[in-house]
Amino acid sequence: MRNRLDTGIVDVVVTSPPYNLGIEYSQYDDTLGRAQYLDWLEVWAIEVKRTLSDSGSLFLNIGSKPKDPWVPFDVLSVMRRHFCLQNVIHWIKSISISKADVGRYPGIEQDVSVGHYKPINSDRFVNDCHEYIFHLTKFGDVPLDRLAIGVPYQDQSNVRRWKSAGGNVHCRGNTWFIPYRTIQSRHSERPHPATFPTRLPEMCLLLHGMDSIRLTLDPFLGLGHSAVAAQKLNVNFVGFEIDPVYLEQARERLALAPDDEAVLSGPVPDIADARNQLSLEI
């Protein structure tokens, strides 16, 4: 980032750094001491802040594990030295809804369980079905396009009753149900041990507001889901990845995505150029 990105050039950062939970990456040690991990976190957080515009958004996805639930909050304690916490979003991966709890709610005819999670075999912990997305900004005053990811009113009478119910859509709120798609082989279909679905960065970009995005950044590119989201929404993107295998898979993923017009190598694009420019760096 220091070598490639000018100050204030980025409008949205969507990223998910290593959680320091002992995940087996091929090129990164995810078992640092907590103090060392937080020091490392602050180094790149400062650099992200430098690249971010004053009206920019950082969407930071952080998870934990039952034996170490403090990770998101320890991370947030570092981030608050440099950013304002504007929104806390809960990424729901799986949810169970009892018919008895919703009564006559339309569309739900029986108990429902949807989504995927990693089962926990324990008599102390419940299954962990969510992660955090911390929406961080420099001053806490970034206007958002809340209805860009809005949902229709279930009760249509609300549209007539409330003046704010224009367009039959209301704010989704801070609980986002974004399930992983069902896969048959984790090794071949999801070779990275810690990824988020493309829908997650897509929703972050839409929420920030498409009209105010010149350049999007992911400092921890992984398999390139944030790049695919940027490509889909036709916005400029730059990503960094230390693992050459993941980087190549990100490029392959982009090549398979529809309407591929991305630039997969070379210098970071001039944001004054046409949209849908993309650079992936190692």
C-alpha positions in Angstrom: 0.0 0.0 0.0 2.8 2.4 0.8 4.4 1.8 -2.6 1.3 1.6 -4.7 -1.4 3.9 -3.3 -1.5 7.6 -2.9 -3.0 9.3 0.2 -6.8 9.5 0.2 -7.2 7.6 -3.1 -9.5 4.8 -1.7 -13.2 5.2 -1.0 -14.1 1.8 0.3 -12.1 -0.9 1.9 -13.7 -4.3 2.3 -11.4 -6.9 3.9 -11.1 -9.8 6.3 -7.6 -10.1 7.8 -6.3 -13.3 9.5 -8.1 -13.7 12.8 -5.0 -15.2 14.6 -7.0 -18.3 15.5 -4.4 -20.9 14.2 -5.9 -21.2 10.8 -3.6 -23.1 8.4 -2.7 -20.7 5.7 0.1 -21.7 3.3 2.1 -18.4 3.5 1.1 -16.9 6.8 1.6 -17.8 10.5 -1.8 -17.4 12.2 -0.5 -18.2 15.6 1.1 -15.0 16.8 1.0 -13.9 20.4 -2.0 -11.6 21.0 0.1 -8.5 21.6 2.2 -9.2 18.5 -0.9 -9.7 16.4 -2.5 -6.5 17.6 0.7 -4.6 16.9 0.8 -6.0 13.3 -2.9 -5.1 13.0 -2.2 -1.5 13.9 0.6 -1.2 11.3 -1.8 -1.9 8.4 -4.7 -0.1 10.0 -2.7 3.1 10.0 -1.8 2.6 6.3 -5.4 1.9 5.4 -6.4 5.1 7.1 -3.8 7.0 5.0 -5.2 5.6 1.8 -8.8 6.2 2.7 -10.6 9.3 1.7 -12.2 11.5 4.5 -15.6 10.2 3.4 -14.5 6.6 2.9 -15.7 3.4 4.6 -13.7 0.5 6.0 -15.8 -2.7 6.3 -13.8 -5.0 8.5 -14.9 -8.6 8.8 -13.7 -10.3 12.0 -14.7 -13.6 13.5 -13.6 -15.7 16.6 -13.8 -19.1 18.0 -15.6 -20.3 21.2 -12.3 -20.8 23.1 -11.2 -17.3 22.1 -14.2 -15.0 21.7 -12.3 -11.8 22.5 -10.6 -11.5 19.1 -13.1 -9.1 17.5 -13.2 -6.9 20.5 -9.4 -6.8 20.9 -9.2 -5.9 17.2 -11.8 -3.2 17.7 -9.9 -1.7 20.6 -6.9 -1.1 18.2 -9.1 0.2 15.4 -10.8 2.8 17.7 -7.4 4.6 18.0 -7.6 5.5 14.4 -11.3 5.2 13.3 -14.8 5.9 14.5 -17.1 2.9 14.8 -20.1 4.0 12.7 -22.0 0.7 12.5 -21.8 -2.9 13.8 -23.1 -5.4 11.3 -23.8 -9.0 12.2 -23.0 -11.4 9.3 -25.4 -14.3 9.9 -24.2 -17.5 8.3 -27.0 -19.8 9.6 -30.3 -19.3 11.4 -33.1 -21.5 12.7 -36.6 -20.1 12.9 -39.4 -21.9 14.8 -42.8 -21.7 13.3 -44.2 -21.3 16.8 -42.2 -18.1 17.3 -43.5 -16.4 14.1 -47.1 -17.5 14.3 -49.1 -16.7 11.2 -46.2 -14.9 9.5 -46.7 -15.3 5.7 -44.3 -17.6 3.9 -43.1 -19.7 6.9 -45.2 -22.8 7.1 -42.9 -24.9 9.4 -39.7 -24.8 11.4 -36.8 -23.5 9.2 -33.1 -23.9 9.4 -31.0 -22.3 6.6 -27.3 -21.7 6.0 -24.1 -23.4 7.0 -21.8 -23.4 10.0 -19.0 -25.4 11.5 -20.5 -27.7 14.1 -19.0 -27.6 17.6 -18.9 -30.8 19.5 -18.9 -29.4 23.1 -20.9 -29.3 26.2 -19.7 -25.7 26.9 -20.2 -23.8 23.7 -23.1 -23.3 21.2 -22.5 -23.4 17.5 -21.0 -20.2 16.2 -23.2 -19.0 13.4 -22.2 -15.4 12.9 -19.2 -13.0 12.5 -18.8 -9.2 12.8 -18.5 -6.6 10.1 -17.3 -3.4 11.7 -18.1 -0.3 9.6 -15.3 2.1 10.4 -15.0 5.7 9.2 -12.7 8.6 10.0 -15.3 10.8 11.6 -18.4 8.7 12.0 -20.4 10.9 9.6 -20.4 9.1 6.3 -23.8 9.1 4.6 -25.0 5.7 3.4 -27.3 4.5 0.7 -29.3 2.3 3.1 -32.1 1.5 0.7 -29.6 0.1 -1.9 -29.6 -3.1 0.1 -33.1 -2.5 1.5 -35.8 -5.1 1.8 -39.6 -4.9 0.9 -42.1 -4.2 3.7 -43.7 -7.5 4.7 -46.8 -5.6 5.8 -47.9 -3.5 2.8 -50.0 -1.3 5.0 -46.9 0.2 6.3 -46.2 1.7 2.9 -49.4 3.7 3.1 -49.0 4.5 6.8 -45.4 5.8 7.0 -44.1 8.8 5.0 -40.6 7.3 5.1 -41.8 4.1 3.4 -41.2 5.4 -0.1 -40.6 2.8 -2.8 -41.9 -0.1 -0.7 -38.4 -0.7 0.7 -37.0 -0.2 4.2 -33.5 -0.4 5.7 -32.3 -4.0 6.1 -30.7 -3.2 9.5 -27.5 -4.6 10.9 -28.3 -8.3 10.6 -27.3 -9.6 7.2 -28.1 -13.2 6.4 -25.5 -14.2 3.8 -25.0 -18.0 3.7 -22.2 -19.9 2.0 -23.3 -21.7 -1.0 -23.5 -25.5 -0.6 -20.3 -27.2 -1.8 -19.3 -30.9 -2.3 -15.6 -30.5 -1.8 -13.9 -27.9 0.3 -10.5 -28.6 -1.2 -11.5 -28.0 -4.8 -14.4 -25.5 -4.4 -13.2 -23.4 -1.4 -9.4 -24.0 -1.1 -8.8 -20.9 1.0 -9.5 -21.8 4.7 -11.2 -18.5 5.6 -13.2 -16.7 2.9 -16.4 -14.7 2.8 -19.1 -15.0 0.1 -19.0 -12.5 -2.8 -22.4 -11.2 -1.7 -20.8 -9.7 1.5 -18.5 -7.2 -0.2 -21.1 -6.5 -2.8 -23.6 -5.4 0.0 -20.9 -3.3 1.7 -20.2 -1.4 -1.6 -23.9 -0.8 -2.3 -24.4 0.4 1.3 -21.6 2.9 1.1 -23.2 4.3 -2.1 -22.0 3.6 -5.6 -21.9 7.2 -6.7 -19.2 8.0 -4.3 -16.8 5.1 -5.0 -13.7 5.9 -7.1 -11.5 3.0 -5.9 -12.1 -0.1 -3.7 -9.3 -1.8 -1.8 -8.9 -5.2 -0.2 -5.4 -5.6 1.5 -6.1 -9.3 2.1 -7.4 -10.5 -1.2 -7.4 -14.2 -0.7 -9.4 -15.9 -3.4 -10.7 -12.5 -4.7 -14.3 -12.4 -3.7 -14.1 -8.7 -3.0 -12.6 -8.2 -6.5 -15.4 -10.2 -8.1 -17.9 -8.0 -6.3 -16.2 -4.8 -7.5 -16.1 -6.2 -11.0 -19.8 -7.1 -10.9 -20.6 -3.5 -9.7 -18.3 -1.9 -12.2 -16.0 -0.1 -9.8 -12.2 0.3 -9.8 -10.4 -2.2 -7.5 -7.0 -2.9 -6.1 -6.1 -5.9 -4.0 -3.0 -7.3 -2.4 -2.1 -11.0 -1.6 1.1 -12.6 -0.3 0.2 -16.1 -1.5 0.9 -16.7 -5.2 -1.5 -19.7 -5.3 -4.4 -17.7 -3.9 -3.6 -14.8 -6.2 -3.7 -17.0 -9.3 -7.0 -18.5 -8.1 -8.3 -15.0 -7.7 -7.4 -14.2 -11.3 -9.1 -17.4 -12.5 -12.2 -16.6 -10.5 -12.4 -13.2 -12.2 -11.9 -14.7 -15.6 -14.9 -16.9 -14.9 -17.0 -14.1 -13.6 -19.5 -12.5 -16.1 -18.6 -9.3 -18.0 -14.9 -9.6 -17.4 -13.1 -6.5 -18.5 -10.7 -6.3 -15.6 -7.0 -5.6 -15.8 -5.3 -8.4 -13.9 -1.8 -7.0 -13.7 0.3 -3.9 -14.0 0.1 -0.6 -12.1 -2.8 0.6 -10.0 -5.2 2.3 -12.4 -5.6 6.0 -12.6 -9.0 6.6 -10.9 -9.7 9.2 -13.5 -9.8 6.5 -16.1 -12.8 4.5 -17.1 -14.4 2.3 -14.5 -14.0 -1.4 -14.1 -10.2 -1.3 -13.9 -8.7 -3.8 -11.6 -5.2 -4.6 -10.3 -4.2 -7.6 -8.2 -0.7 -7.4 -6.7 1.5 -9.8 -4.8 
